């Protein structure tokens, strides 16, 4: 893309830290630690890749 613009997305499963509140909406999903999802967001923003979907599960 022009001017160094990059587009990525991060798609995490439900977070371990939010299971108590939202777990009933995510039956059968494997929860992931927030730190793991945060690393994917960091990679998405600070990394050099573009057009990527970072799945965290």
PyMOL Python script that loads the backbone (N, CA, C, O; Angstrom):
from pymol import cmd

cmd.read_pdbstr("""\
ATOM      1  N   UNK A   1       0.832  -1.189   0.000  1.00  0.00           N
ATOM      2  CA  UNK A   1       0.000   0.000   0.000  1.00  0.00           C
ATOM      3  C   UNK A   1       0.876   1.251   0.000  1.00  0.00           C
ATOM      4  O   UNK A   1       2.064   1.190   0.318  1.00  0.00           O
ATOM      5  N   UNK A   2       0.298   2.344  -0.347  1.00  0.00           N
ATOM      6  CA  UNK A   2       1.041   3.599  -0.436  1.00  0.00           C
ATOM      7  C   UNK A   2       1.434   4.125   0.937  1.00  0.00           C
ATOM      8  O   UNK A   2       0.766   3.850   1.934  1.00  0.00           O
ATOM      9  N   UNK A   3       2.510   4.876   0.977  1.00  0.00           N
ATOM     10  CA  UNK A   3       2.983   5.555   2.188  1.00  0.00           C
ATOM     11  C   UNK A   3       3.273   4.608   3.339  1.00  0.00           C
ATOM     12  O   UNK A   3       3.191   5.004   4.502  1.00  0.00           O
ATOM     13  N   UNK A   4       3.606   3.378   3.034  1.00  0.00           N
ATOM     14  CA  UNK A   4       3.971   2.425   4.086  1.00  0.00           C
ATOM     15  C   UNK A   4       2.803   1.925   4.920  1.00  0.00           C
ATOM     16  O   UNK A   4       3.009   1.334   5.981  1.00  0.00           O
ATOM     17  N   UNK A   5       1.581   2.154   4.457  1.00  0.00           N
ATOM     18  CA  UNK A   5       0.408   1.689   5.195  1.00  0.00           C
ATOM     19  C   UNK A   5       0.333   0.168   5.109  1.00  0.00           C
ATOM     20  O   UNK A   5       0.508  -0.415   4.040  1.00  0.00           O
ATOM     21  N   UNK A   6       0.073  -0.459   6.244  1.00  0.00           N
ATOM     22  CA  UNK A   6      -0.075  -1.910   6.298  1.00  0.00           C
ATOM     23  C   UNK A   6      -1.417  -2.220   6.942  1.00  0.00           C
ATOM     24  O   UNK A   6      -1.908  -1.457   7.775  1.00  0.00           O
ATOM     25  N   UNK A   7      -2.006  -3.339   6.554  1.00  0.00           N
ATOM     26  CA  UNK A   7      -3.273  -3.768   7.146  1.00  0.00           C
ATOM     27  C   UNK A   7      -3.123  -5.212   7.604  1.00  0.00           C
ATOM     28  O   UNK A   7      -2.828  -6.101   6.805  1.00  0.00           O
ATOM     29  N   UNK A   8      -3.327  -5.433   8.886  1.00  0.00           N
ATOM     30  CA  UNK A   8      -3.316  -6.762   9.492  1.00  0.00           C
ATOM     31  C   UNK A   8      -4.517  -6.863  10.423  1.00  0.00           C
ATOM     32  O   UNK A   8      -5.151  -5.859  10.749  1.00  0.00           O
ATOM     33  N   UNK A   9      -4.817  -8.069  10.839  1.00  0.00           N
ATOM     34  CA  UNK A   9      -5.873  -8.274  11.827  1.00  0.00           C
ATOM     35  C   UNK A   9      -5.439  -9.344  12.816  1.00  0.00           C
ATOM     36  O   UNK A   9      -4.644 -10.227  12.494  1.00  0.00           O
ATOM     37  N   UNK A  10      -5.976  -9.246  14.023  1.00  0.00           N
ATOM     38  CA  UNK A  10      -5.703 -10.233  15.068  1.00  0.00           C
ATOM     39  C   UNK A  10      -7.028 -10.855  15.468  1.00  0.00           C
ATOM     40  O   UNK A  10      -8.005 -10.148  15.714  1.00  0.00           O
ATOM     41  N   UNK A  11      -7.060 -12.181  15.531  1.00  0.00           N
ATOM     42  CA  UNK A  11      -8.281 -12.910  15.853  1.00  0.00           C
ATOM     43  C   UNK A  11      -8.027 -13.871  17.013  1.00  0.00           C
ATOM     44  O   UNK A  11      -7.693 -15.035  16.794  1.00  0.00           O
ATOM     45  N   UNK A  12      -8.187 -13.383  18.252  1.00  0.00           N
ATOM     46  CA  UNK A  12      -7.961 -14.264  19.397  1.00  0.00           C
ATOM     47  C   UNK A  12      -9.234 -14.996  19.824  1.00  0.00           C
ATOM     48  O   UNK A  12     -10.345 -14.513  19.605  1.00  0.00           O
ATOM     49  N   UNK A  13      -9.054 -16.163  20.432  1.00  0.00           N
ATOM     50  CA  UNK A  13     -10.163 -16.826  21.116  1.00  0.00           C
ATOM     51  C   UNK A  13     -10.462 -16.056  22.393  1.00  0.00           C
ATOM     52  O   UNK A  13      -9.815 -15.049  22.681  1.00  0.00           O
ATOM     53  N   UNK A  14     -11.422 -16.519  23.145  1.00  0.00           N
ATOM     54  CA  UNK A  14     -11.743 -15.894  24.421  1.00  0.00           C
ATOM     55  C   UNK A  14     -10.496 -15.908  25.306  1.00  0.00           C
ATOM     56  O   UNK A  14      -9.707 -16.852  25.264  1.00  0.00           O
ATOM     57  N   UNK A  15     -10.327 -14.866  26.097  1.00  0.00           N
ATOM     58  CA  UNK A  15      -9.156 -14.751  26.963  1.00  0.00           C
ATOM     59  C   UNK A  15      -9.378 -15.472  28.286  1.00  0.00           C
ATOM     60  O   UNK A  15     -10.480 -15.471  28.835  1.00  0.00           O
ATOM     61  N   UNK A  16      -8.318 -16.085  28.783  1.00  0.00           N
ATOM     62  CA  UNK A  16      -8.382 -16.767  30.083  1.00  0.00           C
ATOM     63  C   UNK A  16      -8.903 -15.804  31.142  1.00  0.00           C
ATOM     64  O   UNK A  16      -9.729 -16.172  31.978  1.00  0.00           O
ATOM     65  N   UNK A  17      -8.415 -14.575  31.099  1.00  0.00           N
ATOM     66  CA  UNK A  17      -8.758 -13.573  32.109  1.00  0.00           C
ATOM     67  C   UNK A  17     -10.220 -13.138  32.061  1.00  0.00           C
ATOM     68  O   UNK A  17     -10.698 -12.506  33.003  1.00  0.00           O
ATOM     69  N   UNK A  18     -10.933 -13.456  31.000  1.00  0.00           N
ATOM     70  CA  UNK A  18     -12.337 -13.045  30.902  1.00  0.00           C
ATOM     71  C   UNK A  18     -13.306 -14.223  30.915  1.00  0.00           C
ATOM     72  O   UNK A  18     -14.503 -14.049  30.686  1.00  0.00           O
ATOM     73  N   UNK A  19     -12.789 -15.420  31.183  1.00  0.00           N
ATOM     74  CA  UNK A  19     -13.651 -16.607  31.171  1.00  0.00           C
ATOM     75  C   UNK A  19     -14.800 -16.519  32.165  1.00  0.00           C
ATOM     76  O   UNK A  19     -15.923 -16.921  31.860  1.00  0.00           O
ATOM     77  N   UNK A  20     -14.523 -15.999  33.340  1.00  0.00           N
ATOM     78  CA  UNK A  20     -15.569 -15.941  34.367  1.00  0.00           C
ATOM     79  C   UNK A  20     -16.778 -15.145  33.875  1.00  0.00           C
ATOM     80  O   UNK A  20     -17.921 -15.530  34.123  1.00  0.00           O
ATOM     81  N   UNK A  21     -16.528 -14.049  33.185  1.00  0.00           N
ATOM     82  CA  UNK A  21     -17.616 -13.187  32.726  1.00  0.00           C
ATOM     83  C   UNK A  21     -18.209 -13.640  31.387  1.00  0.00           C
ATOM     84  O   UNK A  21     -19.425 -13.587  31.207  1.00  0.00           O
ATOM     85  N   UNK A  22     -17.365 -14.084  30.444  1.00  0.00           N
ATOM     86  CA  UNK A  22     -17.824 -14.360  29.088  1.00  0.00           C
ATOM     87  C   UNK A  22     -17.751 -15.822  28.672  1.00  0.00           C
ATOM     88  O   UNK A  22     -18.139 -16.163  27.555  1.00  0.00           O
ATOM     89  N   UNK A  23     -17.266 -16.682  29.543  1.00  0.00           N
ATOM     90  CA  UNK A  23     -17.071 -18.086  29.200  1.00  0.00           C
ATOM     91  C   UNK A  23     -18.314 -18.782  28.674  1.00  0.00           C
ATOM     92  O   UNK A  23     -18.216 -19.651  27.808  1.00  0.00           O
ATOM     93  N   UNK A  24     -19.470 -18.416  29.179  1.00  0.00           N
ATOM     94  CA  UNK A  24     -20.707 -19.075  28.740  1.00  0.00           C
ATOM     95  C   UNK A  24     -21.019 -18.802  27.265  1.00  0.00           C
ATOM     96  O   UNK A  24     -21.766 -19.558  26.643  1.00  0.00           O
ATOM     97  N   UNK A  25     -20.458 -17.738  26.707  1.00  0.00           N
ATOM     98  CA  UNK A  25     -20.659 -17.418  25.288  1.00  0.00           C
ATOM     99  C   UNK A  25     -19.676 -18.160  24.386  1.00  0.00           C
ATOM    100  O   UNK A  25     -19.818 -18.144  23.163  1.00  0.00           O
ATOM    101  N   UNK A  26     -18.683 -18.806  24.986  1.00  0.00           N
ATOM    102  CA  UNK A  26     -17.608 -19.436  24.217  1.00  0.00           C
ATOM    103  C   UNK A  26     -17.443 -20.903  24.580  1.00  0.00           C
ATOM    104  O   UNK A  26     -16.319 -21.380  24.734  1.00  0.00           O
ATOM    105  N   UNK A  27     -18.535 -21.612  24.716  1.00  0.00           N
ATOM    106  CA  UNK A  27     -18.487 -23.043  25.024  1.00  0.00           C
ATOM    107  C   UNK A  27     -17.726 -23.775  23.919  1.00  0.00           C
ATOM    108  O   UNK A  27     -17.988 -23.573  22.733  1.00  0.00           O
ATOM    109  N   UNK A  28     -16.779 -24.631  24.322  1.00  0.00           N
ATOM    110  CA  UNK A  28     -16.006 -25.411  23.365  1.00  0.00           C
ATOM    111  C   UNK A  28     -14.772 -24.717  22.813  1.00  0.00           C
ATOM    112  O   UNK A  28     -14.007 -25.326  22.065  1.00  0.00           O
ATOM    113  N   UNK A  29     -14.563 -23.452  23.165  1.00  0.00           N
ATOM    114  CA  UNK A  29     -13.379 -22.722  22.716  1.00  0.00           C
ATOM    115  C   UNK A  29     -12.260 -22.891  23.735  1.00  0.00           C
ATOM    116  O   UNK A  29     -12.513 -22.956  24.938  1.00  0.00           O
ATOM    117  N   UNK A  30     -11.030 -22.960  23.256  1.00  0.00           N
ATOM    118  CA  UNK A  30      -9.876 -22.989  24.144  1.00  0.00           C
ATOM    119  C   UNK A  30      -9.475 -21.560  24.463  1.00  0.00           C
ATOM    120  O   UNK A  30      -9.172 -20.779  23.561  1.00  0.00           O
ATOM    121  N   UNK A  31      -9.473 -21.219  25.740  1.00  0.00           N
ATOM    122  CA  UNK A  31      -9.104 -19.868  26.158  1.00  0.00           C
ATOM    123  C   UNK A  31      -7.600 -19.662  25.997  1.00  0.00           C
ATOM    124  O   UNK A  31      -6.817 -20.601  26.143  1.00  0.00           O
ATOM    125  N   UNK A  32      -7.208 -18.428  25.698  1.00  0.00           N
ATOM    126  CA  UNK A  32      -5.798 -18.084  25.552  1.00  0.00           C
ATOM    127  C   UNK A  32      -5.439 -16.979  26.546  1.00  0.00           C
ATOM    128  O   UNK A  32      -6.281 -16.140  26.868  1.00  0.00           O
ATOM    129  N   UNK A  33      -4.205 -16.974  27.029  1.00  0.00           N
ATOM    130  CA  UNK A  33      -3.788 -15.905  27.937  1.00  0.00           C
ATOM    131  C   UNK A  33      -3.772 -14.549  27.216  1.00  0.00           C
ATOM    132  O   UNK A  33      -3.449 -14.471  26.031  1.00  0.00           O
ATOM    133  N   UNK A  34      -4.121 -13.500  27.938  1.00  0.00           N
ATOM    134  CA  UNK A  34      -4.118 -12.158  27.354  1.00  0.00           C
ATOM    135  C   UNK A  34      -2.734 -11.783  26.837  1.00  0.00           C
ATOM    136  O   UNK A  34      -2.622 -11.083  25.830  1.00  0.00           O
ATOM    137  N   UNK A  35      -1.684 -12.238  27.508  1.00  0.00           N
ATOM    138  CA  UNK A  35      -0.317 -11.915  27.072  1.00  0.00           C
ATOM    139  C   UNK A  35      -0.040 -12.471  25.679  1.00  0.00           C
ATOM    140  O   UNK A  35       0.656 -11.835  24.888  1.00  0.00           O
ATOM    141  N   UNK A  36      -0.572 -13.640  25.374  1.00  0.00           N
ATOM    142  CA  UNK A  36      -0.374 -14.238  24.045  1.00  0.00           C
ATOM    143  C   UNK A  36      -1.103 -13.409  22.981  1.00  0.00           C
ATOM    144  O   UNK A  36      -0.566 -13.175  21.898  1.00  0.00           O
ATOM    145  N   UNK A  37      -2.315 -12.971  23.289  1.00  0.00           N
ATOM    146  CA  UNK A  37      -3.058 -12.120  22.356  1.00  0.00           C
ATOM    147  C   UNK A  37      -2.359 -10.771  22.189  1.00  0.00           C
ATOM    148  O   UNK A  37      -2.292 -10.235  21.082  1.00  0.00           O
ATOM    149  N   UNK A  38      -1.841 -10.226  23.283  1.00  0.00           N
ATOM    150  CA  UNK A  38      -1.135  -8.943  23.223  1.00  0.00           C
ATOM    151  C   UNK A  38       0.090  -9.033  22.322  1.00  0.00           C
ATOM    152  O   UNK A  38       0.380  -8.095  21.579  1.00  0.00           O
ATOM    153  N   UNK A  39       0.807 -10.144  22.379  1.00  0.00           N
ATOM    154  CA  UNK A  39       1.972 -10.322  21.507  1.00  0.00           C
ATOM    155  C   UNK A  39       1.571 -10.326  20.039  1.00  0.00           C
ATOM    156  O   UNK A  39       2.299  -9.804  19.194  1.00  0.00           O
ATOM    157  N   UNK A  40       0.426 -10.907  19.734  1.00  0.00           N
ATOM    158  CA  UNK A  40      -0.051 -10.912  18.347  1.00  0.00           C
ATOM    159  C   UNK A  40      -0.386  -9.493  17.887  1.00  0.00           C
ATOM    160  O   UNK A  40      -0.084  -9.123  16.752  1.00  0.00           O
ATOM    161  N   UNK A  41      -1.006  -8.699  18.759  1.00  0.00           N
ATOM    162  CA  UNK A  41      -1.298  -7.306  18.414  1.00  0.00           C
ATOM    163  C   UNK A  41      -0.001  -6.528  18.203  1.00  0.00           C
ATOM    164  O   UNK A  41       0.106  -5.730  17.273  1.00  0.00           O
ATOM    165  N   UNK A  42       0.974  -6.763  19.064  1.00  0.00           N
ATOM    166  CA  UNK A  42       2.265  -6.098  18.927  1.00  0.00           C
ATOM    167  C   UNK A  42       2.917  -6.456  17.589  1.00  0.00           C
ATOM    168  O   UNK A  42       3.427  -5.585  16.884  1.00  0.00           O
ATOM    169  N   UNK A  43       2.895  -7.736  17.252  1.00  0.00           N
ATOM    170  CA  UNK A  43       3.450  -8.194  15.973  1.00  0.00           C
ATOM    171  C   UNK A  43       2.712  -7.533  14.807  1.00  0.00           C
ATOM    172  O   UNK A  43       3.334  -7.137  13.822  1.00  0.00           O
ATOM    173  N   UNK A  44       1.394  -7.416  14.918  1.00  0.00           N
ATOM    174  CA  UNK A  44       0.583  -6.815  13.867  1.00  0.00           C
ATOM    175  C   UNK A  44       0.934  -5.344  13.649  1.00  0.00           C
ATOM    176  O   UNK A  44       1.013  -4.881  12.512  1.00  0.00           O
ATOM    177  N   UNK A  45       1.141  -4.622  14.734  1.00  0.00           N
ATOM    178  CA  UNK A  45       1.388  -3.182  14.653  1.00  0.00           C
ATOM    179  C   UNK A  45       2.859  -2.866  14.381  1.00  0.00           C
ATOM    180  O   UNK A  45       3.167  -2.026  13.536  1.00  0.00           O
ATOM    181  N   UNK A  46       3.754  -3.528  15.085  1.00  0.00           N
ATOM    182  CA  UNK A  46       5.178  -3.199  15.006  1.00  0.00           C
ATOM    183  C   UNK A  46       5.944  -3.996  13.952  1.00  0.00           C
ATOM    184  O   UNK A  46       7.045  -3.607  13.564  1.00  0.00           O
ATOM    185  N   UNK A  47       5.379  -5.095  13.491  1.00  0.00           N
ATOM    186  CA  UNK A  47       6.073  -5.946  12.521  1.00  0.00           C
ATOM    187  C   UNK A  47       6.070  -5.359  11.121  1.00  0.00           C
ATOM    188  O   UNK A  47       5.467  -4.315  10.873  1.00  0.00           O
ATOM    189  N   UNK A  48       6.744  -6.036  10.214  1.00  0.00           N
ATOM    190  CA  UNK A  48       6.867  -5.562   8.838  1.00  0.00           C
ATOM    191  C   UNK A  48       5.831  -6.182   7.902  1.00  0.00           C
ATOM    192  O   UNK A  48       5.707  -5.753   6.755  1.00  0.00           O
ATOM    193  N   UNK A  49       5.093  -7.173   8.368  1.00  0.00           N
ATOM    194  CA  UNK A  49       4.148  -7.881   7.509  1.00  0.00           C
ATOM    195  C   UNK A  49       2.905  -7.038   7.230  1.00  0.00           C
ATOM    196  O   UNK A  49       2.558  -6.134   7.991  1.00  0.00           O
ATOM    197  N   UNK A  50       2.256  -7.358   6.130  1.00  0.00           N
ATOM    198  CA  UNK A  50       0.973  -6.740   5.807  1.00  0.00           C
ATOM    199  C   UNK A  50       0.067  -7.802   5.198  1.00  0.00           C
ATOM    200  O   UNK A  50       0.540  -8.778   4.616  1.00  0.00           O
ATOM    201  N   UNK A  51      -1.231  -7.602   5.339  1.00  0.00           N
ATOM    202  CA  UNK A  51      -2.195  -8.547   4.786  1.00  0.00           C
ATOM    203  C   UNK A  51      -2.272  -9.852   5.550  1.00  0.00           C
ATOM    204  O   UNK A  51      -2.654 -10.879   4.989  1.00  0.00           O
ATOM    205  N   UNK A  52      -1.912  -9.823   6.829  1.00  0.00           N
ATOM    206  CA  UNK A  52      -1.876 -11.040   7.631  1.00  0.00           C
ATOM    207  C   UNK A  52      -3.054 -11.112   8.601  1.00  0.00           C
ATOM    208  O   UNK A  52      -3.553 -10.091   9.075  1.00  0.00           O
ATOM    209  N   UNK A  53      -3.482 -12.327   8.880  1.00  0.00           N
ATOM    210  CA  UNK A  53      -4.444 -12.595   9.945  1.00  0.00           C
ATOM    211  C   UNK A  53      -3.688 -13.378  11.005  1.00  0.00           C
ATOM    212  O   UNK A  53      -3.236 -14.494  10.752  1.00  0.00           O
ATOM    213  N   UNK A  54      -3.549 -12.803  12.183  1.00  0.00           N
ATOM    214  CA  UNK A  54      -2.869 -13.468  13.286  1.00  0.00           C
ATOM    215  C   UNK A  54      -3.927 -14.130  14.160  1.00  0.00           C
ATOM    216  O   UNK A  54      -4.634 -13.464  14.916  1.00  0.00           O
ATOM    217  N   UNK A  55      -4.021 -15.440  14.046  1.00  0.00           N
ATOM    218  CA  UNK A  55      -4.996 -16.208  14.827  1.00  0.00           C
ATOM    219  C   UNK A  55      -4.342 -16.641  16.126  1.00  0.00           C
ATOM    220  O   UNK A  55      -3.240 -17.189  16.124  1.00  0.00           O
ATOM    221  N   UNK A  56      -5.023 -16.393  17.232  1.00  0.00           N
ATOM    222  CA  UNK A  56      -4.477 -16.731  18.545  1.00  0.00           C
ATOM    223  C   UNK A  56      -5.444 -17.709  19.195  1.00  0.00           C
ATOM    224  O   UNK A  56      -6.488 -17.318  19.717  1.00  0.00           O
ATOM    225  N   UNK A  57      -5.075 -19.003  19.155  1.00  0.00           N
ATOM    226  CA  UNK A  57      -5.905 -20.033  19.777  1.00  0.00           C
ATOM    227  C   UNK A  57      -5.093 -21.233  20.114  1.00  0.00           C
ATOM    228  O   UNK A  57      -5.624 -22.207  20.648  1.00  0.00           O
TER     229      UNK A  57
END
""", "prot")
cmd.dss("prot")
cmd.show_as("cartoon", "prot")
cmd.util.cbc("prot")
cmd.orient("prot")
